[in-house]
Amino acid sequence: MRAGGASRNGTIARVLENAGWLLAGKGVGAALSLVYLGLATRTLGAAGFGQFVLILGIAQAIASFVGFQTWQGVVRFGMPHLQAGRRDSLGGVLALALALDFGGALAGCLIAIASIGFLGNHFGWDAAVRTEALLFAFVILLSVRSTAIGVLRLHDRFGMGATADTVTPIVRLIGAGIAVAAGASIKGFLIAWAASEIATAAVYWWFAAKVSKGTMSPAYWPKIGRVGRDNPGILKFVLITNANTTLGGAAKQVTVLLVGFFAGAAAAGHYRLAHQLGEALARVSEMLSRSVYAELTRVHFNNMGQNIAKLFRSSVRLAAIGAAVIIVLMLLIGKPALTLIAGPQFADAYPLLMLLGTAAALGLGGTSFEPALMATGRAGLALQLRFVSTAVLAGLLALLLPHLGATGAGIATLVSAGISLLLFGAAAWRVVHKDDAKKARNLEPAPSADQ
């Protein structure tokens, strides 16, 4: 189940192979998601699906807010320890990652109690719905697996990750079918989604325990106090990636909640449906990004300056082609697919699909940019750029959402995605080629004594 061989460091072939493994899981997920999404929209209706989306959005927004992208820290700081055979140091990195994962999850549970109470009042939820929303949020928050994902990517086990990722859509599809058979209630779909999160997390942790060869053992937990000394900059890195995730990931979920807050549950359902379909088309973006990050980190730590620039340029070309294909697909089959999946009552969500799908395509076009900054140690710069793009999104939402509703949110998302593409693209291109030139100079032979 291992993706890629160790002898092909820094090649686009390894990125494609690793992305292929990830897409094997996410590709199945994207296809099945259209089925269970159709079941939810057709059986719950616009208002019911909108309420389901709001409950889901609250849980995911909180998870994005408190969640540390520990898998990035595991790959970046675990790579040199793994290659040098330093088990104690690697075990310390994993112990810190685990503490951050579950510490963030517990903090999120406290936030969920307060936020669901407030938002439940605004959305008119009764006590039963609030309880269901709170329990669902607890499951989402406690089903953390970022460290496990990092362990698999650190050891180049992308195939295992693909297998684990297929659990989510399979369990959701089965659960959605049972929910429909039992009467198609919001509670039934929440149970299906919760079960899929628990099952996926369990499989990820099982695989990670097998691959880690004991480095996730509790025996390494006392070494957390030494992690900062053994890995200079690790705490700053994980805090920056957490802030980056909060600005990037949480912004998407908060947008759904804002649409519901200003335009109602049905509008939030339309927005989420269009966003989900656009993301299904652009699923390759996340997978390529994750495989590019792992490979860029490997190349950077192996001091292969020319390879990192070549890998970056090849990844950019592939992503640009993928983005163009996605836009063409939306133009050709977007509206028929929307009606086929969700039914005629959601046909008016097509303009939203074009806006959000194009934004997702722009995200695919720039899929190598942020990983390049993170892999070369520019996490702070990535955070600054993410702050700018998020500020643009927030400003446009404040301006457009009260007047244009969900369509205004779609326009704001598209403009923000375009600005993010330009900012990250310019920064990544400059950093990668600067890194390339610096390492090339370091590899030049020193002048001989007789010259």
C-alpha positions as CSV (number, residue, x, y, z in Angstrom):
1,M,0.0,0.0,0.0
2,R,3.0,2.2,-0.2
3,A,2.8,5.0,-2.7
4,G,6.0,5.8,-4.4
5,G,9.5,4.6,-4.0
6,A,12.2,6.1,-1.9
7,S,14.6,6.4,-4.8
8,R,12.6,9.0,-6.7
9,N,13.0,11.9,-4.4
10,G,11.9,15.2,-5.8
11,T,10.2,13.9,-8.9
12,I,6.8,14.9,-10.2
13,A,6.2,11.2,-10.7
14,R,6.1,10.7,-7.0
15,V,3.7,13.6,-6.5
16,L,1.4,12.2,-9.2
17,E,1.5,8.7,-7.7
18,N,0.8,10.0,-4.2
19,A,-2.0,12.2,-5.5
20,G,-3.3,9.2,-7.4
21,W,-3.5,7.2,-4.2
22,L,-5.3,10.1,-2.4
23,L,-7.7,10.5,-5.3
24,A,-8.4,6.8,-5.3
25,G,-10.0,7.5,-1.9
26,K,-11.3,11.0,-2.5
27,G,-12.5,10.1,-6.0
28,V,-14.7,7.4,-4.6
29,G,-15.8,9.9,-2.0
30,A,-16.7,12.5,-4.5
31,A,-18.8,10.1,-6.5
32,L,-20.6,8.7,-3.5
33,S,-21.1,12.2,-2.0
34,L,-23.2,13.1,-5.0
35,V,-25.5,10.2,-4.2
36,Y,-26.0,10.8,-0.5
37,L,-26.2,14.5,-1.1
38,G,-29.0,13.8,-3.5
39,L,-30.7,11.7,-0.9
40,A,-30.5,14.5,1.7
41,T,-31.7,17.3,-0.6
42,R,-34.6,15.4,-2.1
43,T,-35.9,13.9,1.1
44,L,-35.3,16.8,3.5
45,G,-36.4,19.6,1.1
46,A,-34.9,23.0,0.9
47,A,-35.8,24.1,4.5
48,G,-34.9,20.8,6.1
49,F,-31.6,20.5,4.2
50,G,-30.8,24.1,5.1
51,Q,-31.2,23.3,8.8
52,F,-29.0,20.2,8.4
53,V,-26.4,22.3,6.7
54,L,-26.4,24.9,9.5
55,I,-25.9,22.2,12.2
56,L,-23.1,20.7,10.1
57,G,-21.6,24.2,9.4
58,I,-21.4,25.1,13.1
59,A,-19.6,21.9,14.0
60,Q,-17.1,22.2,11.1
61,A,-16.5,25.9,11.7
62,I,-15.6,25.2,15.4
63,A,-13.4,22.3,14.3
64,S,-11.6,24.5,11.8
65,F,-11.2,27.2,14.5
66,V,-9.6,25.0,17.2
67,G,-8.0,22.4,15.0
68,F,-4.2,22.4,14.5
69,Q,-2.9,21.1,11.2
70,T,-0.6,18.8,13.1
71,W,0.0,16.6,10.0
72,Q,2.0,19.5,8.5
73,G,4.2,19.8,11.7
74,V,4.6,16.0,11.8
75,V,5.9,15.9,8.2
76,R,8.1,19.1,8.4
77,F,9.7,18.3,11.8
78,G,9.4,14.6,11.8
79,M,11.2,14.1,8.4
80,P,14.8,14.8,9.6
81,H,14.3,12.6,12.6
82,L,12.9,9.8,10.6
83,Q,15.7,10.0,8.0
84,A,18.3,10.1,10.8
85,G,16.8,7.3,12.8
86,R,16.1,9.4,15.9
87,R,13.1,7.6,17.4
88,D,13.1,9.5,20.6
89,S,12.9,12.9,18.9
90,L,10.3,11.6,16.4
91,G,8.3,10.2,19.3
92,G,8.4,13.7,21.0
93,V,7.1,15.4,17.9
94,L,4.2,12.9,17.7
95,A,3.4,13.3,21.4
96,L,3.2,17.1,21.0
97,A,1.0,16.7,17.9
98,L,-1.4,14.3,19.8
99,A,-1.6,16.8,22.7
100,L,-2.5,19.6,20.4
101,D,-5.1,17.5,18.5
102,F,-7.0,16.5,21.6
103,G,-6.5,19.7,23.5
104,G,-8.0,21.6,20.6
105,A,-10.9,19.2,20.4
106,L,-11.7,19.6,24.1
107,A,-11.5,23.4,23.8
108,G,-13.8,23.1,20.8
109,C,-16.4,21.3,22.9
110,L,-16.6,24.2,25.3
111,I,-17.0,26.6,22.4
112,A,-19.7,24.5,20.9
113,I,-21.8,24.7,24.1
114,A,-21.8,28.5,24.0
115,S,-22.2,29.0,20.3
116,I,-25.0,26.5,19.7
117,G,-26.9,28.1,22.5
118,F,-26.6,31.5,20.9
119,L,-27.2,30.4,17.3
120,G,-29.9,28.1,18.2
121,N,-31.9,31.0,19.6
122,H,-31.5,33.0,16.4
123,F,-32.4,30.0,14.1
124,G,-35.4,29.2,16.3
125,W,-34.2,25.7,17.3
126,D,-36.1,23.9,20.1
127,A,-34.3,22.1,22.9
128,A,-34.2,18.8,21.1
129,V,-32.6,20.2,18.0
130,R,-30.0,22.0,20.1
131,T,-29.1,18.8,21.9
132,E,-28.7,17.0,18.6
133,A,-26.6,19.8,17.2
134,L,-24.4,19.8,20.3
135,L,-23.9,16.0,20.4
136,F,-23.0,16.1,16.7
137,A,-20.5,18.9,17.3
138,F,-18.9,16.8,20.0
139,V,-18.5,13.8,17.6
140,I,-17.0,16.0,14.9
141,L,-14.5,17.6,17.3
142,L,-13.4,14.5,19.0
143,S,-12.9,12.5,15.8
144,V,-9.6,14.1,15.3
145,R,-7.1,12.4,13.0
146,S,-4.6,15.1,11.8
147,T,-1.6,13.5,13.6
148,A,-2.5,10.1,12.2
149,I,-2.7,11.6,8.7
150,G,0.8,13.1,9.3
151,V,2.2,9.8,10.3
152,L,1.0,8.1,7.1
153,R,2.4,10.9,4.9
154,L,5.6,11.0,6.8
155,H,6.1,7.3,6.0
156,D,4.9,7.8,2.4
157,R,1.8,5.6,3.0
158,F,-0.6,7.5,0.8
159,G,-2.3,4.2,-0.1
160,M,-3.4,3.7,3.4
161,G,-4.7,7.2,3.6
162,A,-6.7,6.5,0.5
163,T,-8.2,3.4,2.0
164,A,-9.2,5.3,5.2
165,D,-10.7,8.1,3.2
166,T,-13.1,5.8,1.5
167,V,-14.7,4.9,4.8
168,T,-16.3,8.3,5.1
169,P,-18.5,8.2,2.0
170,I,-19.3,4.5,2.3
171,V,-20.6,4.9,5.9
172,R,-22.4,8.1,4.9
173,L,-24.1,6.5,2.0
174,I,-25.2,3.5,4.0
175,G,-26.3,5.7,6.9
176,A,-28.2,8.0,4.5
177,G,-30.0,5.1,3.0
178,I,-31.0,3.9,6.5
179,A,-32.1,7.4,7.4
180,V,-34.4,7.6,4.3
181,A,-35.8,4.2,5.0
182,A,-36.5,5.3,8.6
183,G,-38.4,8.4,7.7
184,A,-35.8,10.9,6.3
185,S,-35.3,13.0,9.4
186,I,-32.5,15.6,10.1
187,K,-31.5,13.5,13.1
188,G,-31.1,10.4,11.0
189,F,-28.7,12.2,8.6
190,L,-26.8,13.6,11.5
191,I,-26.3,10.1,12.9
192,A,-25.1,8.9,9.5
193,W,-22.5,11.8,9.3
194,A,-21.4,11.3,12.9
195,A,-20.9,7.5,12.3
196,S,-18.8,8.2,9.3
197,E,-16.5,10.5,11.2
198,I,-16.0,8.0,14.0
199,A,-15.3,5.1,11.6
200,T,-12.9,7.1,9.5
201,A,-10.9,8.3,12.5
202,A,-10.7,4.8,13.9
203,V,-9.3,3.5,10.6
204,Y,-6.8,6.3,10.4
205,W,-5.5,5.7,13.9
206,W,-5.3,2.0,13.3
207,F,-3.2,2.5,10.2
208,A,-1.0,5.1,11.9
209,A,-0.3,2.8,14.9
210,K,0.9,0.1,12.5
211,V,3.1,2.4,10.5
212,S,4.6,4.4,13.4
213,K,6.3,1.3,14.8
214,G,5.8,2.4,18.4
215,T,6.7,6.1,18.0
216,M,3.2,7.0,19.1
217,S,3.6,5.1,22.3
218,P,2.7,6.8,25.6
219,A,6.3,6.2,26.6
220,Y,7.2,9.2,24.5
221,W,4.7,11.6,26.1
222,P,7.1,12.7,28.9
223,K,9.4,14.0,26.1
224,I,6.9,16.8,25.2
225,G,8.9,19.2,27.4
226,R,12.0,18.6,25.2
227,V,10.3,19.0,21.8
228,G,10.9,22.8,21.7
229,R,14.6,22.3,22.2
230,D,15.0,19.4,19.8
231,N,12.9,21.1,17.1
232,P,13.5,24.9,17.1
233,G,10.5,26.7,15.7
234,I,8.0,23.9,16.0
235,L,5.7,25.7,18.4
236,K,5.7,28.8,16.3
237,F,5.0,26.7,13.2
238,V,2.0,24.8,14.6
239,L,0.5,28.1,16.0
240,I,0.9,29.7,12.6
241,T,-0.6,26.7,10.8
242,N,-3.5,26.8,13.3
243,A,-4.1,30.5,12.5
244,N,-3.8,29.8,8.8
245,T,-6.4,27.0,9.1
246,T,-8.7,29.2,11.1
247,L,-8.6,31.9,8.5
248,G,-8.9,29.6,5.5
249,G,-11.0,26.6,6.6
250,A,-13.2,28.3,9.2
251,A,-14.0,31.2,6.7
252,K,-15.7,28.7,4.4
253,Q,-17.9,27.3,7.1
254,V,-18.6,30.7,8.7
255,T,-19.8,31.9,5.2
256,V,-22.5,29.2,5.2
257,L,-23.6,30.3,8.7
258,L,-23.7,33.9,7.7
259,V,-25.8,33.1,4.7
260,G,-28.2,31.3,7.0
261,F,-28.1,34.1,9.5
262,F,-29.0,36.8,6.9
263,A,-31.0,34.9,4.3
264,G,-32.4,31.9,6.1
265,A,-31.9,28.1,6.3
266,A,-33.1,27.5,2.7
267,A,-30.5,29.9,1.3
268,A,-27.8,28.3,3.4
269,G,-28.8,25.0,1.9
270,H,-28.6,26.3,-1.7
271,Y,-25.2,27.8,-0.9
272,R,-23.9,24.6,0.7
273,L,-25.2,22.4,-2.2
274,A,-23.5,24.6,-4.8
275,H,-20.3,24.7,-2.8
276,Q,-20.3,20.9,-2.3
277,L,-20.8,20.2,-6.0
278,G,-18.0,22.7,-6.9
279,E,-15.7,21.1,-4.4
280,A,-16.5,17.6,-5.7
281,L,-15.3,18.7,-9.1
282,A,-12.2,20.3,-7.6
283,R,-11.4,17.4,-5.2
284,V,-8.1,16.9,-6.9
285,S,-7.0,20.3,-5.5
286,E,-6.7,19.1,-1.9
287,M,-5.1,15.8,-2.8
288,L,-2.5,17.4,-5.1
289,S,-1.8,20.0,-2.4
290,R,-1.2,17.4,0.3
291,S,1.1,15.2,-1.9
292,V,3.0,18.3,-3.2
293,Y,3.6,19.5,0.4
294,A,5.1,16.1,1.5
295,E,7.3,15.9,-1.5
296,L,8.5,19.6,-1.4
297,T,9.4,19.1,2.3
298,R,11.4,15.9,1.4
299,V,13.3,17.8,-1.3
300,H,13.9,20.8,0.8
301,F,15.4,18.8,3.7
302,N,17.5,16.8,1.3
303,N,19.0,20.2,0.0
304,M,18.0,19.5,-3.6
305,G,17.6,23.1,-4.8
306,Q,17.1,22.5,-8.5
307,N,14.6,19.8,-7.9
308,I,12.3,21.9,-5.8
309,A,12.0,24.6,-8.5
310,K,11.4,21.9,-11.2
311,L,8.8,20.1,-9.0
312,F,7.1,23.4,-8.3
313,R,6.8,24.4,-11.9
314,S,5.5,21.0,-13.0
315,S,2.9,21.0,-10.3
316,V,1.7,24.5,-11.3
317,R,1.3,23.4,-14.9
318,L,-0.7,20.3,-13.9
319,A,-2.9,22.4,-11.6
320,A,-3.6,25.0,-14.2
321,I,-4.7,22.3,-16.7
322,G,-7.0,20.8,-14.0
323,A,-8.6,24.2,-13.2
324,A,-9.4,24.8,-16.9
325,V,-11.0,21.3,-17.2
326,I,-13.2,22.0,-14.1
327,I,-14.5,25.2,-15.5
328,V,-15.3,23.5,-18.9
329,L,-17.1,20.7,-17.0
330,M,-19.3,23.2,-15.1
331,L,-20.3,25.0,-18.2
332,L,-21.2,21.7,-20.0
333,I,-22.8,19.6,-17.3
334,G,-23.2,21.8,-14.3
335,K,-26.9,22.6,-14.5
336,P,-28.1,19.1,-15.6
337,A,-26.0,17.6,-12.9
338,L,-27.4,19.9,-10.3
339,T,-31.0,19.1,-11.3
340,L,-30.3,15.4,-11.5
341,I,-28.7,15.2,-8.1
342,A,-30.8,17.6,-6.0
343,G,-34.0,17.9,-8.0
344,P,-35.7,20.8,-9.7
345,Q,-36.3,22.7,-6.5
346,F,-32.6,23.4,-6.4
347,A,-32.2,24.4,-10.1
348,D,-31.9,28.1,-9.2
349,A,-28.7,27.3,-7.4
350,Y,-26.9,27.0,-10.7
351,P,-25.5,30.6,-10.7
352,L,-24.1,29.8,-7.2
353,L,-22.5,26.7,-8.6
354,M,-20.7,28.6,-11.3
355,L,-19.5,31.2,-8.8
356,L,-18.3,28.7,-6.2
357,G,-17.1,26.1,-8.7
358,T,-15.0,28.8,-10.4
359,A,-13.6,29.7,-7.0
360,A,-12.7,26.1,-6.4
361,A,-11.1,25.9,-9.8
362,L,-8.9,28.9,-8.9
363,G,-8.0,27.1,-5.7
364,L,-6.9,24.1,-7.8
365,G,-4.9,26.4,-10.0
366,G,-2.9,27.6,-7.0
367,T,-2.7,24.3,-5.2
368,S,1.1,24.3,-5.2
369,F,1.6,27.8,-3.9
370,E,0.8,27.5,-0.2
371,P,2.5,24.1,0.2
372,A,5.6,25.6,-1.3
373,L,5.7,28.4,1.3
374,M,5.1,26.0,4.1
375,A,7.7,23.4,3.0
376,T,10.4,26.1,2.6
377,G,9.8,27.5,6.1
378,R,7.7,30.6,5.1
379,A,4.7,29.7,7.3
380,G,4.5,33.3,8.6
381,L,4.4,34.7,5.1
382,A,1.6,32.2,4.2
383,L,-0.4,33.4,7.3
384,Q,0.0,37.1,6.3
385,L,-1.3,36.4,2.8
386,R,-4.2,34.3,4.1
387,F,-5.1,37.1,6.5
388,V,-5.3,39.5,3.5
389,S,-7.5,37.2,1.4
390,T,-9.7,36.5,4.4
391,A,-10.0,40.2,5.2
392,V,-11.1,40.8,1.5
393,L,-13.7,38.0,1.9
394,A,-15.0,39.5,5.2
395,G,-15.3,43.0,3.7
396,L,-17.1,41.8,0.6
397,L,-19.5,39.6,2.7
398,A,-20.3,42.6,4.8
399,L,-21.0,44.6,1.7
400,L,-22.8,42.1,-0.5
401,L,-24.5,39.5,1.7
402,P,-27.2,41.8,3.3
403,H,-28.3,42.9,-0.2
404,L,-27.7,39.9,-2.5
405,G,-28.0,37.0,-0.1
406,A,-26.3,33.8,-1.1
407,T,-25.4,35.2,-4.5
408,G,-23.5,38.0,-2.8
409,A,-21.6,35.4,-0.7
410,G,-20.7,33.5,-3.9
411,I,-19.3,36.7,-5.5
412,A,-17.3,37.5,-2.4
413,T,-15.9,33.9,-2.4
414,L,-14.9,34.1,-6.0
415,V,-13.2,37.5,-5.7
416,S,-11.4,36.4,-2.6
417,A,-10.2,33.2,-4.3
418,G,-8.8,35.2,-7.2
419,I,-6.9,37.6,-4.9
420,S,-5.6,34.6,-2.9
421,L,-4.3,33.0,-6.2
422,L,-2.4,36.1,-7.2
423,L,-0.9,36.7,-3.8
424,F,0.2,33.2,-3.1
425,G,1.4,32.7,-6.6
426,A,3.7,35.7,-6.7
427,A,5.1,34.9,-3.2
428,A,5.6,31.1,-3.9
429,W,7.3,31.8,-7.3
430,R,9.7,34.2,-5.7
431,V,10.5,32.0,-2.7
432,V,11.0,28.8,-4.6
433,H,13.3,30.3,-7.1
434,K,15.2,32.2,-4.4
435,D,15.6,29.0,-2.6
436,D,16.8,27.3,-5.8
437,A,19.4,30.0,-6.5
438,K,20.7,29.9,-2.9
439,K,21.2,26.1,-2.9
440,A,22.8,26.2,-6.3
441,R,25.4,28.7,-4.9
442,N,26.0,26.4,-2.0
443,L,26.7,23.5,-4.3
444,E,29.2,25.4,-6.4
445,P,32.7,24.0,-5.9
446,A,35.1,26.2,-3.9
447,P,37.9,27.8,-5.9
448,S,41.2,25.8,-5.8
449,A,44.2,27.3,-4.0
450,D,46.1,27.9,-7.2
451,Q,43.4,30.0,-8.8
